[in-house]
């Protein structure tokens, strides 16, 4: 049987409880964006104690070294997340551009003739397309490794 953990209880003043509730709400908002389960009140209080503990230890050690390490980690994280953000922004731009182009293409009878009966239109999607093959080849040459990872989405040739 597991050893029981010590249980402590504290009485906080109302303004401290309001701050804790605010932190819980902020954490819930941030985690909602990513679909992650928000932290509990206990986890938030544990994090606050951990932060305080680390500040106390940092004060006992050489603050210059701790500050430099902290800045290095922060800079590395900013670079990594910055490049990921740029990639996501580029993908978003291309998706929006593609969506608008499709709407224009499919709504313009001057470019694409009016859609025939639905079953015949659906059969067009099942046929192999020279345009699709040319586009696939161009994209493969330009972004080879990335395309190789997503090639599973292509229709098998008949």
C-alpha positions in Angstrom: 0.0 0.0 0.0 1.2 3.5 -0.9 2.4 5.7 1.9 0.0 8.5 2.6 1.0 12.0 1.5 0.9 14.8 4.0 -2.2 16.9 3.7 -2.0 20.6 4.6 -4.8 23.1 4.7 -4.5 26.8 4.6 -6.8 29.7 5.1 -6.4 32.4 2.5 -7.8 35.9 2.6 -10.4 36.8 0.0 -8.0 38.8 -2.2 -5.7 35.8 -2.4 -8.5 33.5 -3.4 -9.6 36.0 -6.1 -6.0 35.9 -7.5 -6.1 32.1 -7.5 -9.4 32.1 -9.3 -8.1 34.5 -11.8 -5.1 32.3 -12.5 -7.5 29.3 -12.9 -9.5 31.3 -15.4 -6.4 32.4 -17.4 -5.1 28.8 -17.5 -8.5 27.6 -18.7 -8.6 30.2 -21.5 -5.1 29.3 -22.6 -5.6 25.5 -22.5 -9.0 25.8 -24.3 -7.2 27.1 -27.4 -5.1 24.0 -27.6 -7.7 21.5 -26.4 -5.7 20.6 -23.3 -7.2 19.9 -19.9 -6.7 23.0 -17.6 -4.7 22.7 -14.4 -6.4 22.3 -11.1 -6.3 24.7 -8.2 -3.8 22.4 -6.5 -1.5 22.4 -9.5 -1.6 26.1 -9.8 -0.7 26.6 -6.1 2.1 24.0 -6.5 3.4 25.9 -9.4 3.4 29.1 -7.4 5.3 27.5 -4.6 7.8 26.0 -7.1 8.4 29.4 -8.6 8.9 31.0 -5.2 11.2 28.1 -4.2 13.3 28.6 -7.4 13.6 32.3 -6.8 14.8 31.7 -3.3 17.4 29.2 -4.5 18.5 31.5 -7.4 19.1 34.2 -4.8 21.5 31.9 -2.9 23.5 31.0 -6.1 25.3 33.2 -8.6 22.4 35.2 -10.1 24.4 36.1 -13.2 24.8 32.5 -14.3 21.1 31.8 -13.6 20.1 34.8 -15.5 22.3 33.9 -18.5 21.0 30.4 -18.6 17.4 31.6 -18.4 18.0 34.1 -21.2 19.6 31.3 -23.4 16.7 29.0 -22.8 14.2 31.8 -23.5 16.0 32.8 -26.7 16.1 29.2 -28.0 12.4 28.7 -27.3 11.6 32.0 -29.1 13.6 30.9 -32.1 11.9 27.5 -32.2 8.4 28.8 -31.7 9.0 31.7 -34.0 9.9 29.4 -36.9 6.9 27.1 -36.2 4.7 30.2 -36.1 6.0 31.3 -39.5 5.4 27.9 -41.0 1.8 27.8 -39.6 1.2 31.4 -40.9 2.4 30.4 -44.3 0.2 27.3 -44.3 -2.8 29.4 -43.2 -2.1 31.9 -46.0 -1.9 29.1 -48.6 -5.1 27.5 -47.3 -7.0 30.8 -47.5 -5.6 31.5 -50.9 -6.6 28.1 -52.1 -10.1 28.4 -50.6 -10.7 31.8 -52.3 -9.3 30.5 -55.6 -11.6 27.4 -55.5 -14.6 29.6 -54.8 -13.7 31.8 -57.8 -13.0 28.8 -60.0 -16.1 26.9 -59.2 -18.5 29.9 -59.3 -17.2 31.3 -62.6 -19.0 29.7 -65.6 -16.5 31.4 -67.9 -13.6 29.3 -66.6 -15.4 26.1 -65.8 -18.5 25.0 -67.5 -21.7 24.6 -65.5 -21.7 21.4 -63.4 -23.4 18.4 -65.2 -25.5 16.0 -63.3 -24.2 15.2 -59.9 -23.2 11.5 -60.6 -21.2 12.6 -63.7 -19.5 15.4 -61.8 -18.5 12.9 -59.1 -17.0 10.6 -61.7 -14.6 13.4 -62.7 -13.0 13.3 -59.3 -12.3 9.6 -59.7 -10.4 9.9 -63.0 -6.7 10.4 -63.2 -5.8 14.0 -64.2 -2.8 15.2 -66.2 -3.1 18.5 -64.4 -3.0 16.8 -61.0 0.0 14.7 -62.0 1.9 17.7 -63.3 1.1 19.6 -60.1 2.2 16.6 -58.0 5.5 16.5 -59.9 6.1 20.2 -59.5 5.4 20.2 -55.8 7.5 17.0 -55.4 10.5 18.7 -57.0 10.1 21.9 -55.0 9.2 20.4 -51.6 10.3 16.8 -52.0 10.6 15.5 -48.4 7.4 17.2 -47.3 5.4 15.8 -50.2 6.8 12.3 -49.7 5.3 12.4 -46.2 1.9 13.3 -47.5 1.8 11.2 -50.7 -0.5 8.7 -49.0 -3.4 11.1 -49.7 -3.1 10.6 -53.5 -5.5 8.4 -55.3 -4.0 5.1 -56.4 -3.5 4.9 -60.2 -6.0 2.7 -62.0 
